[in-house]
Amino acid sequence: MLEFAILGLLHQSPMHGYELRKQLFAVLGGLRSISYGSLYPALKRMHAAGLIATDEPDPRAPLPADAPALTGRRGKVVYTITAEGKERFHELVSQTGPEAYDDEGRFGVHLAFFRHTASDVRLRILEGRRRTVEQQRDGLRVSLSRTRERLDRYTLELQRHGLDSVDREVRWLSELIDRERADGEQADRDGTVPEENT
């Protein structure tokens, strides 16, 4: 997930590590806290694999205005995506299997970079995610019906809250799917290609 998100962000523009970490937090929506202890080893692995390149700064150049306190005078290394990195990003953005719509945050990363994703792939990912969430909802309903008599009112309310959240996600996904299908039908009528940027 981290590699996917880093490649997606660097596909948009080169960044230094501090900016990359801020953007990762924005893209992942707080799903996962990215520490420098996980970011920099990932960047090092990706650099070794040829997915990204680094541009060493001029040590005499001034630091950015938003640099954190106690930043050394060394400047910032700027990371850019390579041709191999772009190829890997397009491979990741095209995946439609269960890993694309799981609960480990990969779905959120896919969604963040949907504009780089073919419309048929977007639709398969959304439908897969909806199926996954519907299965969770069904499991919650069964669990709630079996244990309702044995639960105190607070635990029961917590389970109802979880079920409401899953119901909302199913509705939201259904709206996205309907919109995606309508856009595809409109593109077919107009003879245009549905939105997909590279």
MARDOMI-599588 format. One record per residue (C-alpha): x negated, y, z negated; residue number from 1; residue in three letters. Coordinates in steps of 0.5 Angstrom, whole numbers, plus 500, padded with zeros to 3 digits. Layout:
{pt {X, Y, Z}, NUM, "ALA"}
...
END
This chain:
{pt {500, 500, 500}, 1, "MET"}
{pt {494, 505, 498}, 2, "LEU"}
{pt {491, 504, 505}, 3, "GLU"}
{pt {497, 505, 509}, 4, "PHE"}
{pt {499, 511, 505}, 5, "ALA"}
{pt {492, 514, 506}, 6, "ILE"}
{pt {491, 512, 513}, 7, "LEU"}
{pt {498, 515, 514}, 8, "GLY"}
{pt {496, 522, 511}, 9, "LEU"}
{pt {489, 522, 515}, 10, "LEU"}
{pt {493, 521, 521}, 11, "HIS"}
{pt {496, 527, 520}, 12, "GLN"}
{pt {490, 531, 518}, 13, "SER"}
{pt {483, 530, 515}, 14, "PRO"}
{pt {483, 531, 507}, 15, "MET"}
{pt {478, 531, 502}, 16, "HIS"}
{pt {479, 527, 496}, 17, "GLY"}
{pt {482, 532, 491}, 18, "TYR"}
{pt {487, 534, 497}, 19, "GLU"}
{pt {489, 527, 499}, 20, "LEU"}
{pt {490, 525, 491}, 21, "ARG"}
{pt {495, 530, 491}, 22, "LYS"}
{pt {499, 528, 498}, 23, "GLN"}
{pt {499, 521, 496}, 24, "LEU"}
{pt {503, 523, 489}, 25, "PHE"}
{pt {508, 527, 494}, 26, "ALA"}
{pt {508, 521, 499}, 27, "VAL"}
{pt {509, 516, 493}, 28, "LEU"}
{pt {514, 520, 490}, 29, "GLY"}
{pt {511, 518, 483}, 30, "GLY"}
{pt {512, 511, 484}, 31, "LEU"}
{pt {505, 510, 483}, 32, "ARG"}
{pt {500, 514, 479}, 33, "SER"}
{pt {494, 514, 484}, 34, "ILE"}
{pt {487, 515, 479}, 35, "SER"}
{pt {481, 517, 482}, 36, "TYR"}
{pt {478, 510, 480}, 37, "GLY"}
{pt {483, 507, 485}, 38, "SER"}
{pt {483, 512, 490}, 39, "LEU"}
{pt {475, 513, 491}, 40, "TYR"}
{pt {474, 505, 491}, 41, "PRO"}
{pt {479, 504, 497}, 42, "ALA"}
{pt {476, 510, 501}, 43, "LEU"}
{pt {469, 507, 500}, 44, "LYS"}
{pt {472, 500, 503}, 45, "ARG"}
{pt {476, 503, 508}, 46, "MET"}
{pt {470, 507, 510}, 47, "HIS"}
{pt {466, 501, 510}, 48, "ALA"}
{pt {471, 497, 515}, 49, "ALA"}
{pt {470, 503, 520}, 50, "GLY"}
{pt {478, 506, 518}, 51, "LEU"}
{pt {475, 512, 516}, 52, "ILE"}
{pt {469, 517, 517}, 53, "ALA"}
{pt {467, 522, 512}, 54, "THR"}
{pt {464, 529, 514}, 55, "ASP"}
{pt {459, 531, 508}, 56, "GLU"}
{pt {460, 538, 506}, 57, "PRO"}
{pt {455, 544, 507}, 58, "ASP"}
{pt {452, 544, 499}, 59, "PRO"}
{pt {452, 552, 500}, 60, "ARG"}
{pt {459, 552, 502}, 61, "ALA"}
{pt {464, 555, 497}, 62, "PRO"}
{pt {468, 550, 493}, 63, "LEU"}
{pt {476, 551, 495}, 64, "PRO"}
{pt {480, 555, 491}, 65, "ALA"}
{pt {484, 550, 488}, 66, "ASP"}
{pt {478, 545, 486}, 67, "ALA"}
{pt {479, 543, 479}, 68, "PRO"}
{pt {475, 546, 473}, 69, "ALA"}
{pt {468, 543, 472}, 70, "LEU"}
{pt {467, 541, 479}, 71, "THR"}
{pt {460, 541, 481}, 72, "GLY"}
{pt {457, 546, 487}, 73, "ARG"}
{pt {456, 540, 491}, 74, "ARG"}
{pt {463, 541, 495}, 75, "GLY"}
{pt {468, 536, 498}, 76, "LYS"}
{pt {467, 530, 503}, 77, "VAL"}
{pt {472, 531, 508}, 78, "VAL"}
{pt {475, 524, 510}, 79, "TYR"}
{pt {478, 523, 517}, 80, "THR"}
{pt {481, 517, 521}, 81, "ILE"}
{pt {477, 513, 526}, 82, "THR"}
{pt {480, 510, 532}, 83, "ALA"}
{pt {480, 503, 528}, 84, "GLU"}
{pt {484, 507, 523}, 85, "GLY"}
{pt {489, 509, 528}, 86, "LYS"}
{pt {490, 502, 530}, 87, "GLU"}
{pt {490, 499, 523}, 88, "ARG"}
{pt {496, 505, 522}, 89, "PHE"}
{pt {500, 503, 528}, 90, "HIS"}
{pt {499, 496, 526}, 91, "GLU"}
{pt {502, 497, 519}, 92, "LEU"}
{pt {507, 502, 521}, 93, "VAL"}
{pt {510, 497, 526}, 94, "SER"}
{pt {511, 491, 521}, 95, "GLN"}
{pt {518, 489, 519}, 96, "THR"}
{pt {517, 483, 515}, 97, "GLY"}
{pt {519, 482, 507}, 98, "PRO"}
{pt {513, 486, 505}, 99, "GLU"}
{pt {516, 492, 509}, 100, "ALA"}
{pt {522, 493, 505}, 101, "TYR"}
{pt {520, 490, 498}, 102, "ASP"}
{pt {520, 493, 491}, 103, "ASP"}
{pt {513, 494, 490}, 104, "GLU"}
{pt {513, 501, 494}, 105, "GLY"}
{pt {511, 499, 501}, 106, "ARG"}
{pt {518, 501, 503}, 107, "PHE"}
{pt {517, 508, 500}, 108, "GLY"}
{pt {511, 509, 504}, 109, "VAL"}
{pt {514, 506, 511}, 110, "HIS"}
{pt {520, 511, 510}, 111, "LEU"}
{pt {515, 517, 509}, 112, "ALA"}
{pt {512, 515, 516}, 113, "PHE"}
{pt {518, 513, 519}, 114, "PHE"}
{pt {517, 519, 524}, 115, "ARG"}
{pt {511, 515, 527}, 116, "HIS"}
{pt {515, 508, 527}, 117, "THR"}
{pt {519, 506, 533}, 118, "ALA"}
{pt {527, 506, 532}, 119, "SER"}
{pt {528, 499, 533}, 120, "ASP"}
{pt {522, 498, 528}, 121, "VAL"}
{pt {526, 503, 523}, 122, "ARG"}
{pt {532, 499, 524}, 123, "LEU"}
{pt {530, 493, 522}, 124, "ARG"}
{pt {526, 495, 516}, 125, "ILE"}
{pt {532, 499, 513}, 126, "LEU"}
{pt {537, 493, 515}, 127, "GLU"}
{pt {532, 488, 511}, 128, "GLY"}
{pt {531, 493, 505}, 129, "ARG"}
{pt {539, 493, 505}, 130, "ARG"}
{pt {539, 486, 505}, 131, "ARG"}
{pt {534, 485, 499}, 132, "THR"}
{pt {538, 490, 495}, 133, "VAL"}
{pt {545, 487, 496}, 134, "GLU"}
{pt {542, 481, 494}, 135, "GLN"}
{pt {539, 484, 487}, 136, "GLN"}
{pt {546, 487, 487}, 137, "ARG"}
{pt {549, 480, 487}, 138, "ASP"}
{pt {544, 477, 482}, 139, "GLY"}
{pt {546, 483, 477}, 140, "LEU"}
{pt {553, 482, 478}, 141, "ARG"}
{pt {553, 475, 477}, 142, "VAL"}
{pt {548, 476, 471}, 143, "SER"}
{pt {553, 481, 468}, 144, "LEU"}
{pt {559, 477, 469}, 145, "SER"}
{pt {556, 471, 465}, 146, "ARG"}
{pt {553, 475, 459}, 147, "THR"}
{pt {558, 481, 458}, 148, "ARG"}
{pt {561, 477, 452}, 149, "GLU"}
{pt {554, 476, 449}, 150, "ARG"}
{pt {552, 484, 450}, 151, "LEU"}
{pt {552, 489, 445}, 152, "ASP"}
{pt {555, 496, 448}, 153, "ARG"}
{pt {549, 499, 449}, 154, "TYR"}
{pt {546, 493, 453}, 155, "THR"}
{pt {552, 493, 457}, 156, "LEU"}
{pt {552, 500, 459}, 157, "GLU"}
{pt {544, 499, 461}, 158, "LEU"}
{pt {546, 493, 466}, 159, "GLN"}
{pt {552, 497, 469}, 160, "ARG"}
{pt {547, 503, 470}, 161, "HIS"}
{pt {543, 499, 473}, 162, "GLY"}
{pt {548, 496, 478}, 163, "LEU"}
{pt {551, 503, 479}, 164, "ASP"}
{pt {543, 505, 482}, 165, "SER"}
{pt {543, 499, 486}, 166, "VAL"}
{pt {550, 500, 489}, 167, "ASP"}
{pt {548, 507, 491}, 168, "ARG"}
{pt {542, 505, 494}, 169, "GLU"}
{pt {546, 500, 498}, 170, "VAL"}
{pt {550, 506, 500}, 171, "ARG"}
{pt {544, 510, 502}, 172, "TRP"}
{pt {541, 505, 506}, 173, "LEU"}
{pt {548, 504, 510}, 174, "SER"}
{pt {548, 511, 511}, 175, "GLU"}
{pt {541, 511, 514}, 176, "LEU"}
{pt {542, 505, 518}, 177, "ILE"}
{pt {549, 508, 521}, 178, "ASP"}
{pt {545, 515, 523}, 179, "ARG"}
{pt {539, 511, 526}, 180, "GLU"}
{pt {544, 507, 530}, 181, "ARG"}
{pt {548, 513, 532}, 182, "ALA"}
{pt {541, 516, 534}, 183, "ASP"}
{pt {539, 510, 538}, 184, "GLY"}
{pt {546, 510, 542}, 185, "GLU"}
{pt {546, 518, 543}, 186, "GLN"}
{pt {539, 517, 546}, 187, "ALA"}
{pt {541, 511, 551}, 188, "ASP"}
{pt {547, 516, 553}, 189, "ARG"}
{pt {542, 521, 554}, 190, "ASP"}
{pt {537, 517, 558}, 191, "GLY"}
{pt {532, 519, 553}, 192, "THR"}
{pt {527, 516, 548}, 193, "VAL"}
{pt {529, 516, 540}, 194, "PRO"}
{pt {525, 520, 536}, 195, "GLU"}
{pt {518, 517, 535}, 196, "GLU"}
{pt {512, 521, 534}, 197, "ASN"}
{pt {505, 518, 535}, 198, "THR"}
END
